[in-house]
Amino acid sequence: MDDFERIVRDIKAINIQGAESVAIASVRALACRFSNSKAKSCRILLCELDNSKRELFATRPTEPLMRNALNYITSSLVAGSKDVVKLRKDFSRARAEALAHMEKAQEAIAEEAAKKIKSGMIIFTHCHSSTVMRILKKAKQQGKRFEVYNTEARPLFQGRKMAQELSKAGIKVTHFVDSAASVALAKCDVAFIGFDALTSDGVYNKIGSGMFASVASEHKLPLYVCGDAWKYDADNLRGKGEGVECRSPKEVWPAAPRGVKVANPCFELIRPDMISGVISELGAHKHGEFIRRVKKAYPWLSR
């Protein structure tokens, strides 16, 4: 098994989790397949690249950051090119630009979101988000003292990973079962969650997020969704709709009794009216304004 196949397998199995990690791993996988290709012509090389990209797309349906990052790389390659050496150089340059974008975006998001954290706050978050983790670490580095309430994120318990990372970073954390989120939210001052996709309909994030957003709204608790603007999904506006992933029922109940059907949806929608702001490298904006700004900053996302 080569590195490409291993990364594909790990993404499918959620051994690689989180939109940023999946996107970075996918760029690495595509680069591995590209550099190992024995193709002598640009046409064959580009065909192999396109097939590899489609294989990566198929691993997880709700991953626009991965799709957009890979499309950014391949869109810079000239289909009619006859110079294989130049094609490989162009690929390397575009790959470096995509990775640099994601790193700079994460730092900009952390800087912007940390402004909304004050000492003495209790902050709510759900599941595991490297973006939110970076925000909280940034706030701690700024000398702010706060506490985090986080949820477990069944059935794979990614929230436990978040709690462990928070504790390791010296941030006080209290871990709640998902069904106790309403109790946790009632005591919080602000909520920060990541997101996997942003569409014209709203934001898609880990299952439970929509329910928790509704509770936060009832408590008049500010809820900020935080992520790279490349998570914008223009396909939704073209009528294709965001594919919401459902995973194996065995993750929920490995040996369910006969006659019991088990559903295991991974993501759900948070409506725009429940979101206080979308925080990205473009700043903090309401949902509609974010879409206008991302179209202006990255027009290629809407093509």
C-alpha atoms as a printed R data frame, in Angstrom:
    type eleno elety resid chain resno       x      y       z
1   ATOM     1    CA   MET     A     1   0.000  0.000   0.000
2   ATOM     2    CA   ASP     A     2   1.508  3.347  -1.064
3   ATOM     3    CA   ASP     A     3   1.096  6.656   0.758
4   ATOM     4    CA   PHE     A     4  -1.822  7.719  -1.478
5   ATOM     5    CA   GLU     A     5  -3.821  4.569  -0.721
6   ATOM     6    CA   ARG     A     6  -2.968  4.806   2.971
7   ATOM     7    CA   ILE     A     7  -4.221  8.388   3.203
8   ATOM     8    CA   VAL     A     8  -7.427  7.506   1.314
9   ATOM     9    CA   ARG     A     9  -8.024  4.643   3.733
10  ATOM    10    CA   ASP     A    10  -7.324  6.803   6.800
11  ATOM    11    CA   ILE     A    11  -9.662  9.579   5.654
12  ATOM    12    CA   LYS     A    12 -12.477  7.080   5.069
13  ATOM    13    CA   ALA     A    13 -11.902  5.503   8.486
14  ATOM    14    CA   ILE     A    14 -11.712  8.960  10.174
15  ATOM    15    CA   ASN     A    15  -8.212  8.180  11.369
16  ATOM    16    CA   ILE     A    16  -7.608 11.606   9.849
17  ATOM    17    CA   GLN     A    17 -10.314 13.918  11.171
18  ATOM    18    CA   GLY     A    18 -11.149 17.583  10.957
19  ATOM    19    CA   ALA     A    19 -11.610 19.523   7.719
20  ATOM    20    CA   GLU     A    20  -8.177 21.156   7.821
21  ATOM    21    CA   SER     A    21  -6.374 17.888   8.538
22  ATOM    22    CA   VAL     A    22  -8.314 16.097   5.806
23  ATOM    23    CA   ALA     A    23  -7.527 18.851   3.295
24  ATOM    24    CA   ILE     A    24  -3.813 18.915   4.135
25  ATOM    25    CA   ALA     A    25  -3.584 15.119   3.990
26  ATOM    26    CA   SER     A    26  -5.384 15.114   0.633
27  ATOM    27    CA   VAL     A    27  -2.928 17.639  -0.803
28  ATOM    28    CA   ARG     A    28  -0.096 15.424   0.438
29  ATOM    29    CA   ALA     A    29  -1.738 12.350  -1.133
30  ATOM    30    CA   LEU     A    30  -2.225 14.057  -4.490
31  ATOM    31    CA   ALA     A    31   1.382 15.236  -4.458
32  ATOM    32    CA   CYS     A    32   2.550 11.705  -3.691
33  ATOM    33    CA   ARG     A    33   0.582 10.232  -6.601
34  ATOM    34    CA   PHE     A    34   1.766 13.039  -8.900
35  ATOM    35    CA   SER     A    35   5.455 12.716  -8.015
36  ATOM    36    CA   ASN     A    36   5.376  8.910  -8.340
37  ATOM    37    CA   SER     A    37   3.746  8.976 -11.769
38  ATOM    38    CA   LYS     A    38   5.775  7.475 -14.622
39  ATOM    39    CA   ALA     A    39   3.737  9.348 -17.253
40  ATOM    40    CA   LYS     A    40   5.830 10.829 -20.063
41  ATOM    41    CA   SER     A    41   3.156 13.125 -21.472
42  ATOM    42    CA   CYS     A    42   1.212 15.989 -19.907
43  ATOM    43    CA   ARG     A    43  -2.077 14.551 -21.149
44  ATOM    44    CA   ILE     A    44  -1.594 11.248 -19.338
45  ATOM    45    CA   LEU     A    45  -0.215 12.968 -16.253
46  ATOM    46    CA   LEU     A    46  -3.223 15.282 -16.029
47  ATOM    47    CA   CYS     A    47  -5.591 12.371 -16.561
48  ATOM    48    CA   GLU     A    48  -3.956 10.456 -13.701
49  ATOM    49    CA   LEU     A    49  -4.157 13.564 -11.534
50  ATOM    50    CA   ASP     A    50  -7.850 14.009 -12.263
51  ATOM    51    CA   ASN     A    51  -8.599 10.368 -11.412
52  ATOM    52    CA   SER     A    52  -6.657 10.648  -8.151
53  ATOM    53    CA   LYS     A    53  -8.505 13.828  -7.241
54  ATOM    54    CA   ARG     A    54 -11.874 12.154  -7.830
55  ATOM    55    CA   GLU     A    55 -10.832  9.236  -5.642
56  ATOM    56    CA   LEU     A    56 -10.008 11.657  -2.832
57  ATOM    57    CA   PHE     A    57 -13.307 13.520  -3.320
58  ATOM    58    CA   ALA     A    58 -15.172 10.232  -2.870
59  ATOM    59    CA   THR     A    59 -13.686  9.594   0.580
60  ATOM    60    CA   ARG     A    60 -15.894 12.140   2.403
61  ATOM    61    CA   PRO     A    61 -18.829 13.994   0.778
62  ATOM    62    CA   THR     A    62 -18.987 16.918   3.227
63  ATOM    63    CA   GLU     A    63 -15.465 18.251   2.704
64  ATOM    64    CA   PRO     A    64 -15.482 21.397   0.519
65  ATOM    65    CA   LEU     A    65 -12.146 22.577   1.929
66  ATOM    66    CA   MET     A    66 -10.512 19.460   0.554
67  ATOM    67    CA   ARG     A    67 -12.267 19.808  -2.791
68  ATOM    68    CA   ASN     A    68 -11.445 23.504  -3.090
69  ATOM    69    CA   ALA     A    69  -7.785 23.018  -2.124
70  ATOM    70    CA   LEU     A    70  -7.299 20.251  -4.690
71  ATOM    71    CA   ASN     A    71  -9.208 22.193  -7.346
72  ATOM    72    CA   TYR     A    72  -7.021 25.235  -6.664
73  ATOM    73    CA   ILE     A    73  -3.938 23.149  -7.391
74  ATOM    74    CA   THR     A    74  -5.231 21.466 -10.538
75  ATOM    75    CA   SER     A    75  -6.867 24.609 -11.964
76  ATOM    76    CA   SER     A    76  -3.423 26.202 -12.277
77  ATOM    77    CA   LEU     A    77  -2.233 23.433 -14.589
78  ATOM    78    CA   VAL     A    78  -2.602 24.073 -18.313
79  ATOM    79    CA   ALA     A    79  -4.456 21.215 -20.021
80  ATOM    80    CA   GLY     A    80  -2.783 21.845 -23.378
81  ATOM    81    CA   SER     A    81   0.731 21.974 -21.983
82  ATOM    82    CA   LYS     A    82   3.370 19.796 -23.636
83  ATOM    83    CA   ASP     A    83   6.174 20.481 -21.157
84  ATOM    84    CA   VAL     A    84   6.122 17.834 -18.402
85  ATOM    85    CA   VAL     A    85   8.928 19.515 -16.445
86  ATOM    86    CA   LYS     A    86   7.050 22.811 -16.357
87  ATOM    87    CA   LEU     A    87   3.833 21.023 -15.407
88  ATOM    88    CA   ARG     A    88   5.555 19.456 -12.411
89  ATOM    89    CA   LYS     A    89   6.972 22.835 -11.354
90  ATOM    90    CA   ASP     A    90   3.528 24.446 -11.660
91  ATOM    91    CA   PHE     A    91   2.044 21.688  -9.520
92  ATOM    92    CA   SER     A    92   4.672 22.172  -6.803
93  ATOM    93    CA   ARG     A    93   4.077 25.928  -6.763
94  ATOM    94    CA   ALA     A    94   0.277 25.567  -6.540
95  ATOM    95    CA   ARG     A    95   0.570 22.924  -3.816
96  ATOM    96    CA   ALA     A    96   2.765 25.229  -1.725
97  ATOM    97    CA   GLU     A    97   0.303 28.098  -2.224
98  ATOM    98    CA   ALA     A    98  -2.654 25.969  -1.097
99  ATOM    99    CA   LEU     A    99  -0.853 24.804   2.047
100 ATOM   100    CA   ALA     A   100   0.338 28.346   2.813
101 ATOM   101    CA   HIS     A   101  -3.217 29.645   2.452
102 ATOM   102    CA   MET     A   102  -4.573 27.136   4.980
103 ATOM   103    CA   GLU     A   103  -1.854 27.920   7.524
104 ATOM   104    CA   LYS     A   104  -2.257 31.703   7.191
105 ATOM   105    CA   ALA     A   105  -6.037 31.367   7.370
106 ATOM   106    CA   GLN     A   106  -5.841 29.452  10.657
107 ATOM   107    CA   GLU     A   107  -3.630 32.110  12.230
108 ATOM   108    CA   ALA     A   108  -5.885 34.946  11.036
109 ATOM   109    CA   ILE     A   109  -8.990 33.179  12.373
110 ATOM   110    CA   ALA     A   110  -7.367 32.648  15.766
111 ATOM   111    CA   GLU     A   111  -6.401 36.326  15.998
112 ATOM   112    CA   GLU     A   112  -9.898 37.525  15.070
113 ATOM   113    CA   ALA     A   113 -11.859 35.093  17.235
114 ATOM   114    CA   ALA     A   114  -9.639 35.542  20.308
115 ATOM   115    CA   LYS     A   115 -10.785 39.182  20.436
116 ATOM   116    CA   LYS     A   116 -14.220 37.960  21.492
117 ATOM   117    CA   ILE     A   117 -12.889 36.036  24.496
118 ATOM   118    CA   LYS     A   118 -12.673 37.825  27.851
119 ATOM   119    CA   SER     A   119 -11.222 36.650  31.145
120 ATOM   120    CA   GLY     A   120 -13.797 34.955  33.333
121 ATOM   121    CA   MET     A   121 -15.816 33.576  30.425
122 ATOM   122    CA   ILE     A   122 -17.143 30.040  30.119
123 ATOM   123    CA   ILE     A   123 -16.926 28.959  26.481
124 ATOM   124    CA   PHE     A   124 -18.966 26.190  24.866
125 ATOM   125    CA   THR     A   125 -17.688 24.032  21.999
126 ATOM   126    CA   HIS     A   126 -18.782 20.787  20.363
127 ATOM   127    CA   CYS     A   127 -16.809 17.881  18.890
128 ATOM   128    CA   HIS     A   128 -13.151 18.389  17.973
129 ATOM   129    CA   SER     A   129 -12.038 21.394  15.948
130 ATOM   130    CA   SER     A   130  -8.396 22.252  15.313
131 ATOM   131    CA   THR     A   131  -9.565 25.767  14.420
132 ATOM   132    CA   VAL     A   132 -11.342 26.286  17.751
133 ATOM   133    CA   MET     A   133  -8.410 24.697  19.572
134 ATOM   134    CA   ARG     A   134  -6.093 27.237  17.980
135 ATOM   135    CA   ILE     A   135  -8.445 30.087  18.956
136 ATOM   136    CA   LEU     A   136  -8.498 28.992  22.588
137 ATOM   137    CA   LYS     A   137  -4.732 28.578  22.710
138 ATOM   138    CA   LYS     A   138  -4.330 32.055  21.236
139 ATOM   139    CA   ALA     A   139  -6.591 33.555  23.901
140 ATOM   140    CA   LYS     A   140  -4.628 31.763  26.619
141 ATOM   141    CA   GLN     A   141  -1.343 33.063  25.177
142 ATOM   142    CA   GLN     A   142  -2.814 36.558  25.462
143 ATOM   143    CA   GLY     A   143  -3.142 36.035  29.215
144 ATOM   144    CA   LYS     A   144  -6.912 35.510  29.301
145 ATOM   145    CA   ARG     A   145  -8.313 33.175  31.947
146 ATOM   146    CA   PHE     A   146 -11.395 31.218  30.967
147 ATOM   147    CA   GLU     A   147 -13.044 27.810  31.158
148 ATOM   148    CA   VAL     A   148 -14.355 25.545  28.393
149 ATOM   149    CA   TYR     A   149 -17.407 23.284  28.429
150 ATOM   150    CA   ASN     A   150 -17.253 20.693  25.652
151 ATOM   151    CA   THR     A   151 -19.368 17.774  24.505
152 ATOM   152    CA   GLU     A   152 -18.370 14.205  23.677
153 ATOM   153    CA   ALA     A   153 -19.640 14.058  20.040
154 ATOM   154    CA   ARG     A   154 -21.048 10.550  19.778
155 ATOM   155    CA   PRO     A   155 -20.665  7.988  18.370
156 ATOM   156    CA   LEU     A   156 -16.899  8.368  17.779
157 ATOM   157    CA   PHE     A   157 -16.298 10.641  20.796
158 ATOM   158    CA   GLN     A   158 -14.129 13.200  19.014
159 ATOM   159    CA   GLY     A   159 -14.981 15.561  21.881
160 ATOM   160    CA   ARG     A   160 -12.746 13.510  24.158
161 ATOM   161    CA   LYS     A   161  -9.806 14.356  21.923
162 ATOM   162    CA   MET     A   162 -10.723 18.037  22.242
163 ATOM   163    CA   ALA     A   163 -10.932 17.779  26.034
164 ATOM   164    CA   GLN     A   164  -7.551 16.057  26.203
165 ATOM   165    CA   GLU     A   165  -5.916 18.732  24.049
166 ATOM   166    CA   LEU     A   166  -7.460 21.512  26.133
167 ATOM   167    CA   SER     A   167  -6.226 19.936  29.360
168 ATOM   168    CA   LYS     A   168  -2.756 19.429  27.902
169 ATOM   169    CA   ALA     A   169  -2.692 23.118  26.924
170 ATOM   170    CA   GLY     A   170  -3.457 24.094  30.512
171 ATOM   171    CA   ILE     A   171  -7.020 25.235  29.754
172 ATOM   172    CA   LYS     A   172  -9.658 24.342  32.317
173 ATOM   173    CA   VAL     A   173 -12.254 22.071  30.708
174 ATOM   174    CA   THR     A   174 -15.440 20.317  31.800
175 ATOM   175    CA   HIS     A   175 -16.635 17.482  29.573
176 ATOM   176    CA   PHE     A   176 -20.379 16.849  29.085
177 ATOM   177    CA   VAL     A   177 -22.328 14.042  27.455
178 ATOM   178    CA   ASP     A   178 -24.105 15.291  24.326
179 ATOM   179    CA   SER     A   179 -27.529 15.046  25.942
180 ATOM   180    CA   ALA     A   180 -26.398 17.452  28.688
181 ATOM   181    CA   ALA     A   181 -25.463 20.218  26.245
182 ATOM   182    CA   SER     A   182 -28.491 22.304  27.226
183 ATOM   183    CA   VAL     A   183 -27.312 22.265  30.851
184 ATOM   184    CA   ALA     A   184 -23.818 23.301  29.752
185 ATOM   185    CA   LEU     A   185 -25.015 26.061  27.408
186 ATOM   186    CA   ALA     A   186 -27.157 27.627  30.129
187 ATOM   187    CA   LYS     A   187 -23.968 28.391  32.074
188 ATOM   188    CA   CYS     A   188 -21.844 29.631  29.158
189 ATOM   189    CA   ASP     A   189 -21.082 33.151  27.896
190 ATOM   190    CA   VAL     A   190 -20.250 32.381  24.267
191 ATOM   191    CA   ALA     A   191 -20.029 29.399  21.913
192 ATOM   192    CA   PHE     A   192 -17.345 28.718  19.302
193 ATOM   193    CA   ILE     A   193 -17.608 25.779  16.923
194 ATOM   194    CA   GLY     A   194 -15.849 24.886  13.717
195 ATOM   195    CA   PHE     A   195 -17.697 24.081  10.512
196 ATOM   196    CA   ASP     A   196 -17.207 21.654   7.673
197 ATOM   197    CA   ALA     A   197 -19.158 23.436   4.935
198 ATOM   198    CA   LEU     A   198 -20.836 26.797   4.452
199 ATOM   199    CA   THR     A   199 -23.596 27.146   1.862
200 ATOM   200    CA   SER     A   200 -26.351 29.579   0.981
201 ATOM   201    CA   ASP     A   201 -28.606 27.612   3.363
202 ATOM   202    CA   GLY     A   202 -26.337 27.957   6.384
203 ATOM   203    CA   VAL     A   203 -23.463 26.058   7.959
204 ATOM   204    CA   TYR     A   204 -22.926 22.305   8.186
205 ATOM   205    CA   ASN     A   205 -21.105 20.921  11.199
206 ATOM   206    CA   LYS     A   206 -20.916 17.759  13.311
207 ATOM   207    CA   ILE     A   207 -24.275 16.221  14.181
208 ATOM   208    CA   GLY     A   208 -25.719 17.896  17.263
209 ATOM   209    CA   SER     A   209 -24.539 21.349  16.221
210 ATOM   210    CA   GLY     A   210 -27.922 22.424  14.880
211 ATOM   211    CA   MET     A   211 -29.680 21.322  18.049
212 ATOM   212    CA   PHE     A   212 -27.124 23.061  20.248
213 ATOM   213    CA   ALA     A   213 -27.367 26.210  18.122
214 ATOM   214    CA   SER     A   214 -31.121 26.225  18.710
215 ATOM   215    CA   VAL     A   215 -30.588 25.979  22.478
216 ATOM   216    CA   ALA     A   216 -27.937 28.711  22.359
217 ATOM   217    CA   SER     A   217 -30.398 30.929  20.500
218 ATOM   218    CA   GLU     A   218 -33.029 30.370  23.198
219 ATOM   219    CA   HIS     A   219 -30.484 31.418  25.827
220 ATOM   220    CA   LYS     A   220 -29.463 34.428  23.675
221 ATOM   221    CA   LEU     A   221 -25.937 33.035  23.725
222 ATOM   222    CA   PRO     A   222 -23.616 34.325  20.952
223 ATOM   223    CA   LEU     A   223 -22.615 31.489  18.620
224 ATOM   224    CA   TYR     A   224 -19.655 31.930  16.283
225 ATOM   225    CA   VAL     A   225 -18.784 29.427  13.556
226 ATOM   226    CA   CYS     A   226 -15.091 29.492  12.686
227 ATOM   227    CA   GLY     A   227 -13.275 28.212   9.633
228 ATOM   228    CA   ASP     A   228 -11.330 28.770   6.446
229 ATOM   229    CA   ALA     A   229 -13.308 30.639   3.763
230 ATOM   230    CA   TRP     A   230 -12.342 27.862   1.341
231 ATOM   231    CA   LYS     A   231 -15.010 25.785   3.106
232 ATOM   232    CA   TYR     A   232 -17.553 27.750   1.115
233 ATOM   233    CA   ASP     A   233 -19.496 25.324  -1.081
234 ATOM   234    CA   ALA     A   234 -20.528 26.997  -4.341
235 ATOM   235    CA   ASP     A   235 -21.987 23.722  -5.646
236 ATOM   236    CA   ASN     A   236 -24.893 24.276  -3.288
237 ATOM   237    CA   LEU     A   237 -25.796 27.419  -5.246
238 ATOM   238    CA   ARG     A   238 -25.667 25.439  -8.477
239 ATOM   239    CA   GLY     A   239 -28.430 23.155  -7.251
240 ATOM   240    CA   LYS     A   240 -26.243 20.152  -6.445
241 ATOM   241    CA   GLY     A   241 -26.710 20.504  -2.701
242 ATOM   242    CA   GLU     A   242 -24.213 19.702   0.038
243 ATOM   243    CA   GLY     A   243 -23.855 15.954   0.463
244 ATOM   244    CA   VAL     A   244 -24.465 15.129   4.117
245 ATOM   245    CA   GLU     A   245 -22.486 12.067   5.051
246 ATOM   246    CA   CYS     A   246 -24.074  9.114   6.827
247 ATOM   247    CA   ARG     A   247 -21.700  6.525   8.236
248 ATOM   248    CA   SER     A   248 -22.005  2.889   9.213
249 ATOM   249    CA   PRO     A   249 -24.705  2.056  11.810
250 ATOM   250    CA   LYS     A   250 -22.127 -0.207  13.458
251 ATOM   251    CA   GLU     A   251 -20.375  2.903  14.810
252 ATOM   252    CA   VAL     A   252 -23.501  3.525  16.893
253 ATOM   253    CA   TRP     A   253 -24.535 -0.024  17.804
254 ATOM   254    CA   PRO     A   254 -22.126 -2.763  16.658
255 ATOM   255    CA   ALA     A   255 -24.628 -5.601  17.172
256 ATOM   256    CA   ALA     A   256 -28.078 -4.020  17.013
257 ATOM   257    CA   PRO     A   257 -31.005 -6.432  17.537
258 ATOM   258    CA   ARG     A   258 -32.747 -7.761  14.458
259 ATOM   259    CA   GLY     A   259 -35.436 -5.383  13.276
260 ATOM   260    CA   VAL     A   260 -33.751 -2.292  14.773
261 ATOM   261    CA   LYS     A   261 -32.684  0.220  12.143
262 ATOM   262    CA   VAL     A   262 -29.846  2.510  13.241
263 ATOM   263    CA   ALA     A   263 -29.265  5.913  11.607
264 ATOM   264    CA   ASN     A   264 -25.842  7.552  11.793
265 ATOM   265    CA   PRO     A   265 -25.833 10.991  10.103
266 ATOM   266    CA   CYS     A   266 -22.542 12.855  10.586
267 ATOM   267    CA   PHE     A   267 -23.496 16.477   9.953
268 ATOM   268    CA   GLU     A   268 -26.448 18.822  10.222
269 ATOM   269    CA   LEU     A   269 -27.398 22.336   9.211
270 ATOM   270    CA   ILE     A   270 -27.170 25.421  11.414
271 ATOM   271    CA   ARG     A   271 -29.521 28.076  10.068
272 ATOM   272    CA   PRO     A   272 -28.064 31.558   9.406
273 ATOM   273    CA   ASP     A   273 -30.426 33.209  11.913
274 ATOM   274    CA   MET     A   274 -28.831 31.165  14.711
275 ATOM   275    CA   ILE     A   275 -25.290 32.304  13.858
276 ATOM   276    CA   SER     A   276 -23.911 35.474  15.478
277 ATOM   277    CA   GLY     A   277 -21.026 35.547  13.026
278 ATOM   278    CA   VAL     A   278 -18.849 33.570  10.644
279 ATOM   279    CA   ILE     A   279 -15.196 34.046  11.570
280 ATOM   280    CA   SER     A   280 -12.731 33.343   8.777
281 ATOM   281    CA   GLU     A   281  -9.502 34.836   7.450
282 ATOM   282    CA   LEU     A   282 -11.770 37.495   5.910
283 ATOM   283    CA   GLY     A   283 -12.853 38.692   9.372
284 ATOM   284    CA   ALA     A   284 -16.069 38.277  11.369
285 ATOM   285    CA   HIS     A   285 -19.252 38.715   9.358
286 ATOM   286    CA   LYS     A   286 -22.887 37.726   9.234
287 ATOM   287    CA   HIS     A   287 -23.644 34.755   6.991
288 ATOM   288    CA   GLY     A   288 -24.852 36.755   3.977
289 ATOM   289    CA   GLU     A   289 -21.997 39.253   4.166
290 ATOM   290    CA   PHE     A   290 -19.496 36.401   4.455
291 ATOM   291    CA   ILE     A   291 -20.755 34.908   1.183
292 ATOM   292    CA   ARG     A   292 -20.454 38.272  -0.562
293 ATOM   293    CA   ARG     A   293 -16.901 38.734   0.694
294 ATOM   294    CA   VAL     A   294 -15.738 35.208  -0.147
295 ATOM   295    CA   LYS     A   295 -17.016 35.588  -3.710
296 ATOM   296    CA   LYS     A   296 -15.016 38.806  -4.034
297 ATOM   297    CA   ALA     A   297 -11.849 37.425  -2.392
298 ATOM   298    CA   TYR     A   298 -11.909 34.028  -4.121
299 ATOM   299    CA   PRO     A   299 -13.929 34.367  -7.350
300 ATOM   300    CA   TRP     A   300 -12.640 31.018  -8.613
301 ATOM   301    CA   LEU     A   301 -14.682 29.249  -5.893
302 ATOM   302    CA   SER     A   302 -17.901 30.192  -7.697
303 ATOM   303    CA   ARG     A   303 -16.840 29.198 -11.212
